[in-house]
């Protein structure tokens, strides 16, 4: 199904599986990590897991003019747009082991307290 993003800057709609209608409460349990295409990811980017199939990749492929982006990355703006309509009701961030550097593919694990 499609969800309209009324005030989306670069996204006007997103596609999610219809089964999402069956749930009235969403819990997000992300790991604390950095990401090579954006800053830290935490719970907002974790919600990309609810997107329909290729919709996840589409957010990485958006290209907009510099006037619209105002110095921000397209992925950051797309995630921000997505978060206005697709957000968790409860977030528990797993910070026992984090990741720093060029995550998630080339990041380095970092245990809490080290």
MMTF fields as JSON, N, C-alpha, C and O atoms, coordinates in Angstrom:
{
  "mmtfVersion": "1.0.0",
  "mmtfProducer": "UNKNOWN",
  "numBonds": 455,
  "numAtoms": 456,
  "numGroups": 114,
  "numChains": 1,
  "numModels": 1,
  "chainsPerModel": [1],
  "groupsPerChain": [114],
  "chainIdList": ["A"],
  "bondAtomList": [4, 2, 8, 6, 12, 10, 16, 14, 20, 18, 24, 22, 28, 26, 32, 30, 36, 34, 40, 38, 44, 42, 48, 46, 52, 50, 56, 54, 60, 58, 64, 62, 68, 66, 72, 70, 76, 74, 80, 78, 84, 82, 88, 86, 92, 90, 96, 94, 100, 98, 104, 102, 108, 106, 112, 110, 116, 114, 120, 118, 124, 122, 128, 126, 132, 130, 136, 134, 140, 138, 144, 142, 148, 146, 152, 150, 156, 154, 160, 158, 164, 162, 168, 166, 172, 170, 176, 174, 180, 178, 184, 182, 188, 186, 192, 190, 196, 194, 200, 198, 204, 202, 208, 206, 212, 210, 216, 214, 220, 218, 224, 222, 228, 226, 232, 230, 236, 234, 240, 238, 244, 242, 248, 246, 252, 250, 256, 254, 260, 258, 264, 262, 268, 266, 272, 270, 276, 274, 280, 278, 284, 282, 288, 286, 292, 290, 296, 294, 300, 298, 304, 302, 308, 306, 312, 310, 316, 314, 320, 318, 324, 322, 328, 326, 332, 330, 336, 334, 340, 338, 344, 342, 348, 346, 352, 350, 356, 354, 360, 358, 364, 362, 368, 366, 372, 370, 376, 374, 380, 378, 384, 382, 388, 386, 392, 390, 396, 394, 400, 398, 404, 402, 408, 406, 412, 410, 416, 414, 420, 418, 424, 422, 428, 426, 432, 430, 436, 434, 440, 438, 444, 442, 448, 446, 452, 450],
  "bondOrderList": [1, 1, 1, 1, 1, 1, 1, 1, 1, 1, 1, 1, 1, 1, 1, 1, 1, 1, 1, 1, 1, 1, 1, 1, 1, 1, 1, 1, 1, 1, 1, 1, 1, 1, 1, 1, 1, 1, 1, 1, 1, 1, 1, 1, 1, 1, 1, 1, 1, 1, 1, 1, 1, 1, 1, 1, 1, 1, 1, 1, 1, 1, 1, 1, 1, 1, 1, 1, 1, 1, 1, 1, 1, 1, 1, 1, 1, 1, 1, 1, 1, 1, 1, 1, 1, 1, 1, 1, 1, 1, 1, 1, 1, 1, 1, 1, 1, 1, 1, 1, 1, 1, 1, 1, 1, 1, 1, 1, 1, 1, 1, 1, 1],
  "groupList": [{"groupName": "UNK", "atomNameList": ["N", "CA", "C", "O"], "elementList": ["N", "C", "C", "O"], "formalChargeList": [0, 0, 0, 0], "bondAtomList": [1, 0, 2, 1, 3, 2], "bondOrderList": [1, 1, 2], "singleLetterCode": "X", "chemCompType": "L-PEPTIDE LINKING"}],
  "groupTypeList": [0, 0, 0, 0, 0, 0, 0, 0, 0, 0, 0, 0, 0, 0, 0, 0, 0, 0, 0, 0, 0, 0, 0, 0, 0, 0, 0, 0, 0, 0, 0, 0, 0, 0, 0, 0, 0, 0, 0, 0, 0, 0, 0, 0, 0, 0, 0, 0, 0, 0, 0, 0, 0, 0, 0, 0, 0, 0, 0, 0, 0, 0, 0, 0, 0, 0, 0, 0, 0, 0, 0, 0, 0, 0, 0, 0, 0, 0, 0, 0, 0, 0, 0, 0, 0, 0, 0, 0, 0, 0, 0, 0, 0, 0, 0, 0, 0, 0, 0, 0, 0, 0, 0, 0, 0, 0, 0, 0, 0, 0, 0, 0, 0, 0],
  "groupIdList": [1, 2, 3, 4, 5, 6, 7, 8, 9, 10, 11, 12, 13, 14, 15, 16, 17, 18, 19, 20, 21, 22, 23, 24, 25, 26, 27, 28, 29, 30, 31, 32, 33, 34, 35, 36, 37, 38, 39, 40, 41, 42, 43, 44, 45, 46, 47, 48, 49, 50, 51, 52, 53, 54, 55, 56, 57, 58, 59, 60, 61, 62, 63, 64, 65, 66, 67, 68, 69, 70, 71, 72, 73, 74, 75, 76, 77, 78, 79, 80, 81, 82, 83, 84, 85, 86, 87, 88, 89, 90, 91, 92, 93, 94, 95, 96, 97, 98, 99, 100, 101, 102, 103, 104, 105, 106, 107, 108, 109, 110, 111, 112, 113, 114],
  "secStructList": [7, 3, 3, 3, 7, 6, 6, 7, 1, 1, 7, 1, 3, 3, 3, 5, 7, 4, 4, 4, 4, 4, 7, 1, 7, 7, 3, 3, 7, 7, 3, 3, 3, 3, 3, 6, 6, 3, 3, 3, 7, 2, 2, 2, 2, 2, 4, 4, 4, 4, 5, 7, 6, 6, 2, 2, 2, 2, 2, 2, 2, 7, 7, 7, 7, 2, 2, 2, 2, 6, 6, 7, 7, 2, 2, 2, 2, 2, 2, 2, 2, 2, 2, 6, 6, 1, 7, 7, 1, 3, 3, 7, 7, 3, 3, 3, 3, 3, 3, 3, 3, 3, 6, 6, 6, 3, 3, 3, 3, 3, 3, 6, 6, 7],
  "xCoordList": [0.848, 0.0, 0.894, 2.064, 0.343, 1.09, 0.627, -0.562, 1.59, 1.3, 1.748, 2.896, 0.838, 1.147, 1.91, 1.605, 2.896, 3.67, 3.278, 3.842, 2.319, 1.749, 2.75, 2.618, 3.738, 4.703, 6.095, 7.096, 6.155, 7.443, 8.232, 7.694, 9.486, 10.353, 10.8, 10.77, 11.222, 11.635, 10.85, 10.861, 10.179, 9.307, 7.861, 7.512, 7.027, 5.597, 4.773, 3.636, 5.361, 4.687, 5.724, 6.815, 5.367, 6.215, 5.327, 4.123, 5.929, 5.203, 5.612, 6.798, 4.615, 4.827, 3.925, 2.924, 4.257, 3.377, 2.023, 1.956, 0.968, -0.384, -0.552, -1.384, 0.221, 0.095, 0.342, -0.06, 0.997, 1.261, -0.038, -0.041, -1.133, -2.442, -2.894, -3.683, -2.41, -2.839, -2.23, -2.646, -1.261, -0.565, -0.91, -0.937, -1.171, -1.491, -0.338, -0.393, 0.712, 1.838, 3.112, 3.208, 4.09, 5.354, 6.489, 6.628, 7.304, 8.488, 9.71, 9.785, 10.655, 11.896, 13.051, 13.195, 13.877, 15.03, 16.293, 16.8, 16.793, 17.997, 19.274, 19.271, 20.362, 21.685, 22.278, 21.981, 23.109, 23.759, 24.942, 25.885, 24.884, 25.946, 25.993, 25.043, 27.117, 27.249, 26.89, 26.708, 26.793, 26.44, 27.21, 27.327, 27.733, 28.578, 27.816, 28.43, 26.496, 25.724, 24.971, 24.369, 25.001, 24.328, 25.061, 26.067, 24.591, 25.258, 24.848, 24.847, 24.509, 24.079, 22.679, 21.919, 22.336, 21.073, 19.967, 18.856, 20.248, 19.285, 17.9, 17.793, 16.852, 15.526, 14.823, 13.991, 15.112, 14.384, 14.732, 13.836, 16.019, 16.415, 16.042, 15.81, 15.982, 15.586, 14.189, 13.879, 13.368, 12.01, 11.988, 10.954, 13.111, 13.191, 12.911, 12.539, 13.088, 12.792, 11.329, 10.992, 10.456, 9.031, 8.668, 7.532, 9.621, 9.327, 9.192, 9.761, 8.438, 8.173, 9.374, 9.855, 9.846, 10.901, 11.924, 12.792, 11.841, 12.842, 12.732, 13.54, 11.739, 11.554, 12.761, 13.124, 13.375, 14.564, 15.697, 16.332, 15.938, 17.009, 16.687, 17.588, 15.417, 15.019, 15.438, 15.818, 15.373, 15.764, 17.249, 17.649, 18.064, 19.498, 19.79, 20.878, 18.84, 19.089, 18.475, 18.582, 17.848, 17.218, 18.273, 19.313, 18.004, 18.9, 18.055, 17.114, 18.395, 17.672, 18.675, 19.864, 18.199, 19.067, 19.541, 18.883, 20.692, 21.262, 20.349, 20.4, 19.524, 18.619, 17.609, 17.322, 17.079, 16.134, 16.826, 16.272, 18.031, 18.728, 19.33, 19.465, 19.694, 20.25, 21.39, 21.475, 22.259, 23.432, 23.22, 24.18, 21.994, 21.72, 21.835, 21.748, 22.033, 22.085, 20.658, 19.769, 20.458, 19.144, 18.634, 17.458, 19.516, 19.104, 18.618, 17.613, 19.332, 18.915, 17.531, 16.696, 17.285, 15.988, 14.891, 13.783, 15.19, 14.198, 13.819, 12.643, 14.803, 14.524, 13.705, 12.8, 14.018, 13.253, 11.806, 10.886, 11.598, 10.241, 9.509, 8.362, 10.183, 9.584, 9.152, 8.097, 9.979, 9.723, 8.487, 7.987, 7.99, 6.789, 5.53, 4.506, 5.594, 4.421, 4.662, 3.703, 5.902, 6.251, 7.215, 8.423, 6.671, 7.515, 7.13, 5.984, 8.089, 7.801, 7.09, 7.223, 6.344, 5.702, 6.631, 6.52, 7.551, 8.523, 9.849, 9.887, 10.942, 12.277, 13.162, 13.21, 13.859, 14.858, 16.143, 16.233, 17.135, 18.384, 19.382, 19.716, 19.85, 20.843, 22.215, 22.766, 22.757, 24.055, 25.132, 26.169, 24.925, 25.94, 27.205, 28.314, 27.036, 28.153, 27.69, 26.635, 28.472, 28.124, 29.0, 29.779, 28.866, 29.702, 30.109, 29.305, 31.359, 31.83, 32.585, 33.022, 32.736, 33.435, 32.462, 31.337, 32.888, 32.107, 31.106, 31.192, 30.165, 29.154, 28.106, 28.045, 27.3, 27.341, 28.305, 28.643, 28.757, 29.605, 31.04, 31.623, 31.617, 33.033, 33.271, 34.396, 32.221, 32.368, 33.115, 33.26, 33.584, 34.292, 33.453, 32.926, 33.335, 32.597, 33.303, 34.531, 32.5, 33.068, 32.199, 31.022, 32.814, 32.085, 31.851, 32.683, 30.741, 30.404, 31.482, 31.931, 31.882, 32.89, 34.316, 35.236, 34.551, 35.95, 36.305, 37.435],
  "yCoordList": [-1.172, 0.0, 1.236, 1.169, 2.339, 3.589, 4.483, 4.562, 5.152, 6.139, 7.487, 7.651, 8.434, 9.786, 10.546, 10.425, 11.326, 12.156, 13.611, 14.24, 14.141, 15.463, 16.605, 17.447, 16.661, 17.77, 17.304, 17.909, 16.235, 15.7, 16.677, 17.266, 16.847, 17.746, 17.078, 17.698, 15.791, 15.091, 13.795, 13.258, 13.298, 12.132, 12.58, 13.31, 12.146, 12.479, 11.288, 11.44, 10.078, 8.865, 7.758, 7.817, 6.752, 5.575, 4.339, 4.407, 3.226, 1.958, 1.068, 0.901, 0.497, -0.423, -1.64, -1.549, -2.774, -3.937, -3.655, -2.96, -4.189, -3.976, -4.513, -4.007, -5.521, -6.105, -5.07, -5.266, -3.979, -2.918, -2.387, -1.921, -2.454, -2.013, -2.831, -2.348, -4.047, -4.95, -4.596, -5.137, -3.703, -3.385, -1.975, -1.034, -1.845, -0.523, 0.02, 1.16, -0.788, -0.376, -0.905, -2.101, -0.045, -0.455, -0.222, 0.866, -1.255, -1.172, -1.306, -2.222, -0.409, -0.431, -0.719, -0.055, -1.716, -2.061, -2.029, -3.077, -0.827, -0.711, -0.886, -0.791, -1.144, -1.128, 0.256, 0.928, 0.671, 1.976, 1.86, 1.111, 2.611, 2.512, 3.76, 4.54, 3.924, 4.991, 4.402, 3.193, 5.265, 4.797, 5.62, 6.837, 4.971, 5.653, 6.672, 7.574, 6.545, 7.466, 8.525, 9.428, 8.422, 9.398, 9.412, 8.719, 10.165, 10.198, 8.941, 7.852, 9.057, 7.89, 7.506, 8.363, 6.232, 5.755, 5.617, 6.1, 4.983, 4.812, 4.373, 3.596, 4.848, 4.271, 4.802, 4.091, 6.008, 6.544, 5.769, 5.329, 5.599, 4.851, 3.376, 2.702, 2.875, 1.49, 1.212, 0.074, 2.222, 2.069, 1.777, 1.373, 1.974, 1.6, 0.12, -0.31, -0.664, -2.097, -2.389, -3.502, -1.415, -1.586, -1.231, -1.439, -0.702, -0.31, -1.536, -2.592, -1.374, -2.439, -2.664, -1.723, -3.858, -4.337, -3.299, -2.916, -2.845, -1.946, -0.499, 0.347, -0.226, 1.131, 1.563, 2.74, 0.611, 0.907, 1.443, 2.444, 0.771, 1.186, 2.53, 3.333, 2.78, 4.034, 5.24, 6.273, 5.119, 6.232, 6.563, 7.709, 5.575, 5.797, 6.388, 6.921, 6.303, 6.708, 8.06, 8.486, 8.728, 10.02, 11.076, 11.137, 11.897, 13.002, 14.26, 14.287, 15.296, 16.563, 17.703, 17.537, 18.831, 19.985, 20.576, 20.411, 21.274, 21.845, 22.88, 23.063, 23.547, 24.543, 23.891, 24.416, 22.745, 22.01, 21.395, 21.39, 20.878, 20.141, 21.05, 20.624, 22.267, 23.228, 22.647, 22.891, 21.88, 21.333, 19.974, 19.38, 19.471, 18.156, 17.082, 17.379, 15.827, 14.707, 14.239, 14.334, 13.736, 13.25, 12.154, 12.147, 11.224, 10.136, 10.676, 10.207, 11.661, 12.252, 12.885, 12.717, 13.611, 14.259, 13.217, 13.376, 12.157, 11.11, 10.412, 10.14, 10.124, 9.487, 10.42, 9.976, 11.69, 12.677, 12.735, 12.772, 12.742, 12.719, 11.455, 11.513, 10.309, 9.034, 9.037, 8.508, 9.64, 9.638, 10.446, 10.301, 11.288, 12.054, 11.197, 11.564, 10.059, 9.194, 7.758, 7.018, 7.36, 5.991, 6.052, 6.205, 5.931, 6.095, 5.083, 4.637, 4.722, 3.759, 4.427, 5.629, 3.631, 4.108, 3.948, 4.673, 2.987, 2.734, 2.369, 1.6, 2.927, 2.629, 2.174, 2.81, 1.073, 0.581, 0.424, -0.443, 1.262, 1.228, 0.3, 0.473, -0.687, -1.633, -0.969, -0.838, -0.555, 0.105, -0.73, -0.187, -2.042, -2.884, -2.937, -2.876, -3.05, -2.97, -2.04, -2.253, -1.019, -0.073, -0.274, -1.224, 0.619, 0.58, 2.006, 2.933, 2.172, 3.485, 3.355, 2.265, 4.469, 4.441, 4.294, 4.79, 3.617, 3.502, 2.346, 1.402, 2.428, 1.386, 1.485, 2.511, 0.501, -0.772, -1.777, -2.773, -1.542, -2.516, -2.558, -3.638, -1.406, -1.363, -0.771, -0.403, -0.68, -0.128, -1.075, -2.265, -0.513, -1.322, -1.39, -0.381, -2.602, -2.794, -2.064, -2.001, -1.516, -0.849, -1.199, -0.841, -1.917, -2.302, -1.082, -0.176, -1.058, 0.063, 0.189, -0.806, 1.403, 1.658, 1.565, 1.765, 1.268, 1.18, 2.338, 2.421],
  "zCoordList": [0.0, 0.0, 0.0, 0.378, -0.418, -0.428, 0.709, 1.017, 1.323, 2.36, 1.802, 1.39, 1.794, 1.322, 2.404, 3.591, 1.988, 2.911, 2.623, 1.728, 3.377, 3.073, 2.968, 2.079, 3.84, 3.809, 3.397, 3.78, 2.619, 2.203, 1.349, 0.411, 1.669, 0.896, -0.405, -1.468, -0.315, -1.531, -1.764, -2.871, -0.739, -0.898, -0.77, 0.157, -1.693, -1.641, -1.196, -0.748, -1.322, -0.879, -0.704, -1.272, 0.088, 0.263, 0.173, 0.418, -0.176, -0.262, 0.893, 1.177, 1.557, 2.675, 2.479, 1.769, 3.09, 2.988, 3.653, 4.668, 3.084, 3.596, 5.018, 5.771, 5.394, 6.735, 7.834, 8.981, 7.48, 8.459, 9.066, 10.205, 8.323, 8.835, 10.04, 10.852, 10.165, 11.234, 12.588, 13.613, 12.6, 13.844, 14.313, 13.52, 15.609, 16.157, 16.993, 17.455, 17.193, 18.017, 17.387, 17.113, 17.152, 16.526, 17.507, 18.065, 17.716, 18.57, 17.674, 16.855, 17.824, 17.054, 18.008, 19.034, 17.664, 18.507, 17.635, 17.235, 17.346, 16.516, 17.331, 18.558, 16.612, 17.223, 17.015, 16.027, 17.943, 17.855, 16.889, 17.142, 15.777, 14.784, 13.925, 13.866, 13.265, 12.283, 10.916, 10.777, 9.922, 8.583, 7.557, 7.702, 6.527, 5.545, 4.701, 4.131, 4.609, 3.781, 4.576, 3.995, 5.864, 6.716, 8.05, 8.203, 8.992, 10.307, 11.077, 10.502, 12.326, 13.093, 12.62, 12.168, 12.721, 12.174, 13.225, 13.012, 14.324, 15.42, 14.951, 14.002, 15.59, 15.34, 14.106, 13.542, 13.66, 12.516, 11.246, 10.525, 10.969, 9.774, 9.915, 8.911, 11.127, 11.366, 10.799, 10.448, 10.711, 10.199, 8.695, 8.164, 8.007, 6.59, 6.399, 5.306, 7.46, 7.389, 7.105, 6.702, 7.306, 7.023, 5.58, 5.156, 4.835, 3.461, 2.559, 2.832, 1.495, 0.538, -0.376, -1.007, -0.449, -1.345, -1.796, -1.013, -3.024, -3.613, -3.146, -3.527, -2.33, -1.83, -0.987, -0.971, -0.294, 0.528, -0.348, -0.017, -1.454, -2.366, -3.008, -3.247, -3.286, -3.932, -3.094, -3.645, -1.774, -0.909, -1.062, -0.857, -1.418, -1.634, -3.004, -3.224, -3.927, -5.307, -5.672, -6.821, -4.739, -5.02, -5.334, -4.678, -6.327, -6.677, -6.84, -7.634, -6.087, -6.139, -6.314, -6.045, -6.755, -6.957, -5.645, -4.618, -5.664, -4.444, -3.773, -2.557, -4.564, -3.984, -3.037, -1.961, -3.45, -2.613, -1.401, -0.302, -1.599, -0.536, 0.523, 1.67, 0.196, 1.15, 1.99, 3.193, 1.343, 2.019, 2.681, 3.172, 2.707, 3.285, 2.21, 1.019, 2.634, 1.706, 1.401, 2.247, 0.187, -0.214, 0.713, 1.077, 1.1, 1.987, 3.329, 3.863, 3.871, 5.143, 5.03, 5.92, 3.942, 3.733, 3.527, 4.04, 2.784, 2.539, 3.843, 4.083, 4.679, 5.963, 6.847, 7.554, 6.807, 7.566, 7.09, 7.907, 5.774, 5.221, 5.659, 6.104, 5.529, 5.908, 7.375, 7.723, 8.226, 9.677, 10.067, 11.183, 9.175, 9.509, 9.449, 10.025, 8.758, 8.637, 9.109, 9.326, 9.268, 9.639, 10.812, 10.632, 12.007, 13.183, 14.257, 14.312, 15.113, 16.177, 17.358, 17.586, 18.09, 19.306, 20.505, 21.494, 20.401, 21.463, 20.812, 19.851, 21.341, 20.826, 21.973, 23.026, 21.763, 22.715, 21.909, 21.04, 22.195, 21.426, 22.109, 23.281, 21.352, 21.855, 21.746, 20.653, 22.884, 22.899, 23.559, 23.941, 23.709, 24.344, 23.508, 24.039, 22.196, 21.252, 20.142, 19.546, 19.867, 18.816, 17.596, 17.523, 16.652, 15.462, 15.148, 15.252, 14.765, 14.36, 13.054, 12.682, 12.361, 11.084, 9.932, 9.997, 8.881, 7.648, 7.707, 6.922, 8.638, 8.785, 7.7, 7.023, 7.501, 8.188, 7.565, 8.205, 6.332, 5.649, 6.162, 6.263, 6.486, 6.846, 8.232, 8.57, 9.025, 10.366, 11.286, 11.008, 12.387, 13.378, 14.641, 15.109, 15.19, 16.423, 17.554, 17.606, 18.458, 19.606, 20.809, 20.873, 21.772, 22.98, 23.851, 23.9, 24.523, 25.406, 26.475, 27.044, 26.732, 27.777, 27.285, 28.078, 26.0, 25.528, 24.634, 24.151]
}
